[in-house]
Amino acid sequence: MDLSDQLKNLFPEHVEEKVDSSAPKERDLWMQEDPIICKYEKRKGKPITILEGYTGATEDFKKLAKELKTKLSVGGSYKNDQIIIQGDYRVKIMKILQQKGFKVKRVGG
């Protein structure tokens, strides 16, 4: 007796729904030809990493900001078409973006 048989015994009135695999999946981020600029600054004596130069939709850039903050477990924000990450994470951010297929250019220090 496999799992599906056990579930049928527990919930006899349940009708299985078939999932259509041809349905569109969640929209992926728009890839661009120009590189995203990754730079380092200090504001009020604290290091920050700034990403700018994304030419896609604002929602995609916000989604990218949230994903980076989650993966790095750091704070940050999205303002004025820039992603601001607290701390110096240029190397890690560049690796993450390159794995996603973006071109990244390191600016400064």
Secondary structure by P-SEA (a helix, b strand, c coil): ccaaaaaaaacccbbbbbbccccccccccccccbbbbbbccccccbbbbbbccccccaaaaaaaaaaaaaaacbbbbbccccccccccaaaaaaaaaaaabbbbbbccc
